[in-house]
Amino acid sequence: MSLLAIKTYPEKVLKKKALPVDEVNADIERLIDDMFETMYAAPGVGLAAPQVGVSKRVLVIDVNVKEEGDSHPPLALINPEIVSAEGEVDIEEGCLSLPGLTGMVRRAENVLVKGLDREGKPVQIEASGLLAIALQHEIDHLEGTLILDRISPLKRAFYKKKTAKKSLAS
């Protein structure tokens, strides 16, 4: 396993819709292992493949990092999609690809997600709480959507301006 570089805004790969995985093979399994290692080292509760520069529909999540006593095992999903969503919750989110940014984001309270596990077998996950939030956040990454697109316009403009100044200074 190896640590991967986490891409940060405004890297183009973060705004592209990721491509579906056609075949779960050794390369995808290695990507999943490397993504878990990178996520834990960051530290974060979730990571999508575009965040490490790979435009594939793969994500990893481990909410136990934040919620002690939670019984959700670490999760790797390939080609995930939200089948249904209900309820609403506003939650403050951050993102490894948007360092220094947090903002209130409206998410579904409960979701049903289907996809493939790391062996390529179909799975369905019913989620609520932090797991539901993390699934929506990481699936957004696969669609090329960032929390930057979901926060208030004022906070978005401020972050973009701050990021532009940093890139001019470097």
C-alpha positions in Angstrom: 0.0 0.0 0.0 1.1 3.6 -0.5 0.0 7.1 0.3 -1.5 9.0 -2.6 -1.4 12.7 -3.1 -4.8 14.4 -2.3 -5.8 16.8 -5.0 -7.0 20.2 -3.9 -9.3 22.8 -5.4 -9.0 24.0 -8.2 -7.6 20.8 -9.7 -9.7 19.9 -12.8 -10.1 16.2 -11.9 -12.3 17.3 -8.9 -14.9 19.0 -11.2 -15.1 16.1 -13.7 -17.8 13.3 -13.5 -15.8 10.1 -12.8 -16.0 7.2 -15.1 -17.7 3.9 -14.2 -15.5 1.0 -13.3 -16.0 -1.8 -16.0 -14.1 -4.5 -14.1 -13.1 -5.0 -10.5 -9.5 -6.2 -10.8 -6.2 -6.1 -8.9 -5.7 -2.4 -10.0 -9.0 -1.4 -8.4 -8.3 -3.4 -5.3 -4.9 -1.8 -5.0 -6.5 1.7 -5.5 -9.0 0.9 -2.7 -6.2 -0.1 -0.3 -4.2 3.0 -1.2 -7.2 5.2 -0.7 -7.9 3.7 2.7 -4.3 4.3 3.8 -4.4 7.9 2.4 -7.8 8.6 4.1 -6.5 7.4 7.5 -3.3 9.4 7.2 -5.1 12.6 6.2 -7.1 12.0 8.5 -10.6 11.9 7.1 -13.8 9.8 7.2 -14.2 9.4 3.4 -12.3 9.7 0.2 -13.3 9.4 -3.5 -11.0 8.4 -6.3 -11.1 11.8 -8.0 -9.6 13.3 -4.8 -6.4 11.2 -5.5 -6.4 12.1 -9.2 -8.2 8.9 -10.5 -11.4 9.6 -12.5 -13.1 6.3 -11.5 -16.3 5.8 -9.5 -14.7 4.4 -6.4 -15.0 5.6 -2.8 -13.9 4.6 0.7 -15.5 5.5 4.0 -14.8 4.8 7.7 -17.1 6.8 10.0 -15.7 5.0 13.0 -12.8 7.5 12.9 -15.3 10.1 14.1 -18.0 8.1 15.8 -16.7 5.9 18.6 -18.8 2.9 19.3 -20.4 3.0 15.9 -20.6 -0.4 14.4 -20.2 0.4 10.7 -17.2 -1.5 9.2 -14.9 0.4 6.8 -16.7 0.6 3.4 -15.4 0.5 -0.1 -17.9 1.1 -2.9 -17.5 0.8 -6.7 -20.0 2.5 -9.0 -22.2 3.7 -6.1 -25.5 5.4 -6.7 -28.2 6.8 -4.4 -31.4 4.8 -4.9 -33.5 6.8 -2.5 -33.2 9.6 0.0 -35.5 11.0 2.7 -35.5 13.6 5.4 -33.3 16.6 5.6 -30.5 17.6 7.8 -28.2 20.7 7.8 -24.6 19.8 8.8 -21.3 21.5 8.8 -18.9 19.7 6.5 -15.3 20.0 5.5 -13.3 18.3 2.8 -9.8 17.1 2.4 -9.7 18.6 -1.1 -10.8 22.0 0.2 -8.4 22.7 3.1 -9.5 25.3 5.5 -13.1 25.4 4.3 -16.2 24.3 6.3 -19.7 25.2 5.6 -23.3 24.2 6.3 -24.6 21.8 3.7 -28.2 20.4 3.4 -28.2 16.6 3.0 -30.8 13.8 3.1 -31.1 12.3 6.6 -31.4 8.7 5.3 -30.2 7.2 2.1 -30.3 3.8 0.3 -27.1 3.3 -1.8 -26.3 0.5 -4.2 -23.0 -0.4 -5.8 -20.4 -3.1 -5.9 -18.1 -4.1 -3.0 -14.4 -4.6 -3.4 -15.0 -8.1 -4.8 -17.4 -6.8 -7.4 -20.5 -8.2 -5.7 -23.7 -6.1 -5.7 -24.4 -4.5 -2.3 -27.1 -2.2 -0.9 -26.5 0.0 2.1 -29.2 1.7 4.2 -27.6 4.6 6.0 -28.4 7.4 8.4 -26.3 9.7 10.5 -22.7 10.3 9.7 -22.6 7.4 7.3 -25.5 8.8 5.2 -23.7 12.2 5.1 -20.4 10.7 4.1 -21.9 8.6 1.4 -23.6 11.7 -0.1 -20.4 13.7 0.2 -18.3 11.1 -1.5 -20.8 10.4 -4.3 -20.9 14.1 -4.9 -17.2 13.9 -5.6 -17.9 11.2 -8.2 -20.3 13.6 -9.9 -17.8 16.5 -9.9 -19.7 18.3 -7.2 -17.8 19.8 -4.2 -19.1 21.2 -0.9 -18.0 24.5 -2.4 -21.0 24.1 -4.8 -23.3 23.6 -1.9 -22.4 26.3 0.6 -23.6 29.9 0.7 -22.6 32.1 -2.3 -20.7 34.5 0.0 -18.6 31.8 1.6 -18.0 30.3 -1.8 -16.8 33.6 -3.3 -14.5 34.2 -0.3 -12.9 30.8 -0.6 -12.4 31.1 -4.3 -10.8 34.5 -3.9 -8.5 33.2 -1.1 -7.5 30.2 -3.2 -6.7 32.4 -6.2 -4.5 34.6 -4.1 -2.6 31.6 -2.8 -2.0 30.3 -6.3 -0.7 33.7 -7.4 1.7 33.8 -4.5 3.2 30.4 -5.3 
